[in-house]
Amino acid sequence: MKQKLKIGFIGCGAIGSRLAKSVQHDLKDQCVISGLYDLAPEKPIALAHSLRLKPALIKRSLSALIASSDFIVEAIASNETEKIIHQVVTAGKGILIMSVGKVLNIPSLFQIAEKNSVAVLIPSGAIAGLDTIKAVGADHISRISLTTRKPPTSLNQTQYLTHKRIFINKIKKETVIFQGSVDRSIVLFPRNINVAAALALASGARDKIRVRIITSPHFKTNSHEITVEGKFGSLTTHTHNLPCPDNPKTSYLAVLSALQTLKQYFQSVKIGT
């Protein structure tokens, strides 16, 4: 008899909660929720209650969560996220990473994962065409542009914007709030530009990507336009995404992408016989 994969959740906010609910409903034949953990203790308590899970599944430490799980879903926005991801993979557990921007700051991540024979899953998120871009490869790419458009409600007022005298709640027309590299965009907008990191990982052409972030109160969706040029020719993709109902700062497509990634992985993995 095939055993169910034990899946733990690190991060029980809007995204983690939605994924946990989807896993419990859509993947109940492949896996079982084995633990919930968050740096804010009240969040896993609320999620466990809404999912009618036993209190024992609320883990008080990251180590306890990792020990109870075969696989981890990371959906936590924190300064500790990089350390958390590193600890999970070092412990020999597979992981799906929602905080894709953090991956670029863990250069040894995939080497550790390969050494420990564990999967690191990176969902395509709120953009399309990553399979084709990955197939083209960095050697055949000359330049990549990513233009992200978001309504002000999808953005945070950051120190960078304040320094530039750009105030999100006062924007009345289309405004370019950032132009620069992938690395810089992730530092300045860590919760808003995971798509840039996903694009960098898929293309292998991190230094060839230029990012623009534009906002306007007239924008009703989060949209991403990617243009890739190189020896192969050119490629342009557009996605127009509605905000996630639980979190307006995240595209709904990003959550759906993560769920589909989990489905494909869990349906292919065998744990025991």
C-alpha positions as CSV (number, residue, x, y, z in Angstrom):
1,M,0.0,0.0,0.0
2,K,1.4,3.4,-1.0
3,Q,2.0,5.7,2.0
4,K,1.0,9.3,1.8
5,L,3.7,12.0,1.6
6,K,3.9,14.0,4.8
7,I,3.9,17.7,3.9
8,G,4.7,20.5,6.3
9,F,4.0,24.2,5.9
10,I,6.4,27.0,6.9
11,G,4.4,30.2,6.7
12,C,0.6,30.1,7.6
13,G,-0.3,33.5,6.2
14,A,-2.6,34.1,3.2
15,I,-0.5,32.1,0.7
16,G,0.5,29.3,3.0
17,S,-3.1,28.9,4.2
18,R,-4.6,28.8,0.7
19,L,-2.0,26.2,-0.4
20,A,-2.7,24.1,2.7
21,K,-6.4,24.2,2.1
22,S,-5.9,23.2,-1.5
23,V,-3.5,20.4,-0.5
24,Q,-6.1,19.1,2.0
25,H,-8.8,19.1,-0.6
26,D,-7.1,18.3,-3.9
27,L,-4.2,16.1,-2.9
28,K,-5.7,14.1,0.0
29,D,-4.9,10.8,-1.9
30,Q,-1.2,11.7,-2.3
31,C,-0.3,13.5,0.9
32,V,-1.2,14.5,4.4
33,I,-0.5,17.7,6.3
34,S,2.0,16.8,9.0
35,G,2.8,20.1,10.5
36,L,2.3,23.9,10.5
37,Y,4.9,26.4,11.6
38,D,5.1,30.2,11.5
39,L,7.3,32.8,13.2
40,A,3.9,34.3,14.3
41,P,2.5,31.6,16.6
42,E,-1.1,32.7,16.2
43,K,-1.1,32.0,12.5
44,P,-0.7,28.1,12.6
45,I,-3.3,28.0,15.4
46,A,-5.8,29.8,13.2
47,L,-5.0,27.7,10.2
48,A,-5.2,24.4,12.1
49,H,-8.6,25.5,13.5
50,S,-9.9,26.4,10.0
51,L,-8.7,23.0,8.6
52,R,-9.9,21.1,11.6
53,L,-6.5,19.7,12.2
54,K,-5.3,18.2,15.5
55,P,-3.4,20.7,17.8
56,A,-0.4,18.4,17.7
57,L,0.2,19.4,14.1
58,I,1.0,23.0,15.3
59,K,4.8,22.9,15.6
60,R,6.6,25.3,18.0
61,S,10.0,25.1,16.3
62,L,11.3,24.8,12.8
63,S,13.3,21.7,13.7
64,A,10.1,20.0,14.9
65,L,8.3,20.9,11.7
66,I,11.2,19.6,9.5
67,A,11.4,16.3,11.6
68,S,7.7,15.6,11.1
69,S,7.7,16.1,7.4
70,D,8.8,14.4,4.1
71,F,8.4,17.6,2.2
72,I,8.1,21.3,3.0
73,V,6.1,24.2,1.5
74,E,7.8,27.5,2.2
75,A,5.5,30.6,2.2
76,I,7.0,32.9,4.8
77,A,8.0,36.5,4.2
78,S,10.8,37.1,6.7
79,N,14.4,38.2,7.1
80,E,14.9,34.6,8.2
81,T,13.6,33.0,5.0
82,E,17.1,32.3,3.5
83,K,18.2,30.5,6.7
84,I,15.0,28.5,6.8
85,I,15.3,27.3,3.3
86,H,18.9,26.4,3.8
87,Q,18.0,24.5,7.0
88,V,15.3,22.5,5.3
89,V,17.4,21.4,2.4
90,T,20.4,20.6,4.6
91,A,18.1,18.4,6.7
92,G,17.5,16.4,3.5
93,K,13.9,17.5,2.9
94,G,12.4,18.6,-0.4
95,I,10.9,22.0,-0.6
96,L,8.6,24.2,-2.7
97,I,9.8,27.8,-2.5
98,M,7.4,30.7,-2.8
99,S,10.0,33.3,-1.8
100,V,11.8,32.8,-5.0
101,G,13.9,35.9,-4.6
102,K,15.6,34.4,-1.6
103,V,17.0,31.6,-3.8
104,L,19.4,34.0,-5.5
105,N,21.0,34.7,-2.2
106,I,21.7,31.0,-1.5
107,P,24.3,30.0,-4.1
108,S,24.9,26.6,-2.7
109,L,21.2,25.6,-2.5
110,F,21.0,23.4,-5.5
111,Q,24.4,21.7,-4.8
112,I,23.2,20.8,-1.3
113,A,19.9,19.6,-2.7
114,E,21.7,17.4,-5.2
115,K,24.0,16.0,-2.5
116,N,21.0,15.1,-0.3
117,S,19.0,13.8,-3.2
118,V,16.0,16.2,-2.5
119,A,13.8,18.2,-4.8
120,V,13.8,22.0,-4.8
121,L,10.6,23.1,-6.6
122,I,10.4,26.7,-8.1
123,P,6.9,27.4,-9.4
124,S,6.6,29.6,-12.5
125,G,4.5,32.0,-10.5
126,A,2.8,34.9,-12.2
127,I,4.5,34.7,-15.5
128,A,4.4,32.5,-18.6
129,G,7.0,31.1,-21.0
130,L,9.7,30.0,-18.6
131,D,10.0,26.5,-20.1
132,T,10.8,28.0,-23.5
133,I,13.3,30.5,-21.9
134,K,14.9,27.7,-20.0
135,A,15.2,25.7,-23.3
136,V,16.9,28.6,-25.0
137,G,19.6,29.0,-22.4
138,A,21.8,31.8,-21.4
139,D,24.3,31.3,-24.2
140,H,21.6,32.1,-26.8
141,I,20.2,35.1,-25.0
142,S,21.4,38.7,-25.6
143,R,19.0,40.6,-23.4
144,I,15.8,40.2,-21.4
145,S,13.4,42.9,-20.2
146,L,10.8,42.5,-17.6
147,T,8.1,45.2,-17.1
148,T,5.8,44.7,-14.1
149,R,2.7,46.8,-13.7
150,K,0.8,46.8,-10.4
151,P,-1.9,48.9,-8.8
152,P,-0.6,50.9,-5.8
153,T,-2.6,48.6,-3.4
154,S,-0.3,45.7,-4.5
155,L,2.8,47.6,-3.3
156,N,4.4,48.6,0.0
157,Q,5.7,52.0,0.9
158,T,9.4,51.3,1.2
159,Q,12.4,53.4,2.4
160,Y,13.6,53.4,-1.2
161,L,10.4,54.9,-2.5
162,T,10.3,57.5,0.4
163,H,13.9,58.5,-0.5
164,K,12.8,58.9,-4.1
165,R,9.9,61.0,-2.9
166,I,7.4,58.5,-4.4
167,F,4.4,58.0,-2.1
168,I,2.2,55.1,-3.1
169,N,-1.0,56.5,-1.6
170,K,-0.5,59.8,-3.6
171,I,0.1,58.4,-7.0
172,K,-2.5,59.7,-9.5
173,K,-1.0,58.6,-12.9
174,E,1.2,55.9,-14.4
175,T,4.6,56.1,-12.6
176,V,7.8,54.2,-13.1
177,I,9.0,53.5,-9.5
178,F,12.0,51.3,-10.4
179,Q,14.4,50.5,-13.2
180,G,17.4,48.3,-12.7
181,S,18.9,44.9,-12.2
182,V,17.2,41.7,-10.9
183,D,19.4,41.8,-7.8
184,R,18.5,45.4,-7.0
185,S,14.8,44.9,-7.6
186,I,14.7,41.9,-5.2
187,V,16.5,43.9,-2.5
188,L,14.2,46.9,-2.8
189,F,10.9,45.0,-3.5
190,P,11.3,41.5,-1.9
191,R,7.6,40.9,-1.7
192,N,6.6,42.2,-5.1
193,I,9.1,40.9,-7.7
194,N,9.6,37.2,-7.2
195,V,8.9,37.0,-11.0
196,A,12.3,38.6,-11.6
197,A,14.0,35.9,-9.6
198,A,12.1,33.1,-11.4
199,L,13.1,34.6,-14.7
200,A,16.7,34.8,-13.6
201,L,16.7,31.1,-12.5
202,A,15.0,29.8,-15.6
203,S,17.2,31.8,-18.1
204,G,20.5,31.5,-16.3
205,A,21.1,35.0,-17.7
206,R,20.7,37.0,-14.5
207,D,23.0,39.8,-15.6
208,K,21.2,40.3,-18.9
209,I,17.8,41.1,-17.3
210,R,16.6,44.7,-16.9
211,V,13.5,45.2,-14.6
212,R,11.0,48.0,-14.7
213,I,8.2,48.4,-12.1
214,I,5.3,50.7,-13.0
215,T,2.3,51.6,-10.9
216,S,-0.9,53.5,-11.5
217,P,-4.3,53.7,-9.7
218,H,-5.8,52.9,-13.2
219,F,-4.2,49.5,-13.2
220,K,-6.8,46.8,-12.2
221,T,-4.5,43.8,-12.5
222,N,-0.9,42.7,-11.8
223,S,0.7,42.3,-15.2
224,H,4.1,41.2,-16.4
225,E,5.6,41.7,-19.9
226,I,8.7,39.7,-20.8
227,T,10.8,40.2,-23.9
228,V,13.8,37.9,-24.7
229,E,16.1,38.5,-27.6
230,G,19.1,36.4,-28.8
231,K,20.5,34.0,-31.3
232,F,17.3,32.0,-31.4
233,G,15.2,35.0,-32.4
234,S,12.8,36.8,-30.0
235,L,10.0,36.0,-27.5
236,T,7.4,38.1,-25.8
237,T,4.9,37.1,-23.2
238,H,2.2,39.0,-21.4
239,T,0.3,38.0,-18.3
240,H,-2.5,40.0,-16.7
241,N,-3.3,38.5,-13.3
242,L,-6.0,39.3,-10.8
243,P,-4.7,39.7,-7.2
244,C,-5.1,36.7,-4.9
245,P,-8.4,37.1,-3.0
246,D,-6.5,36.5,0.3
247,N,-3.5,38.8,-0.4
248,P,-3.7,41.7,-2.9
249,K,0.1,41.9,-3.1
250,T,0.3,38.4,-4.7
251,S,-1.1,37.4,-8.1
252,Y,-3.6,34.6,-8.0
253,L,-1.8,32.9,-10.8
254,A,1.3,32.6,-8.5
255,V,-0.8,30.5,-6.1
256,L,-2.3,28.4,-8.8
257,S,1.1,27.8,-10.3
258,A,2.4,26.6,-6.9
259,L,-0.5,24.2,-6.5
260,Q,0.0,22.7,-9.9
261,T,3.7,22.3,-9.2
262,L,2.8,20.4,-6.0
263,K,0.3,18.2,-7.8
264,Q,2.8,17.2,-10.5
265,Y,5.4,16.4,-7.9
266,F,3.2,14.5,-5.4
267,Q,1.6,12.4,-8.1
268,S,5.1,11.3,-9.3
269,V,6.6,10.5,-5.9
270,K,6.4,7.2,-4.2
271,I,6.9,6.9,-0.4
272,G,7.1,3.3,0.7
273,T,5.1,0.4,-0.6
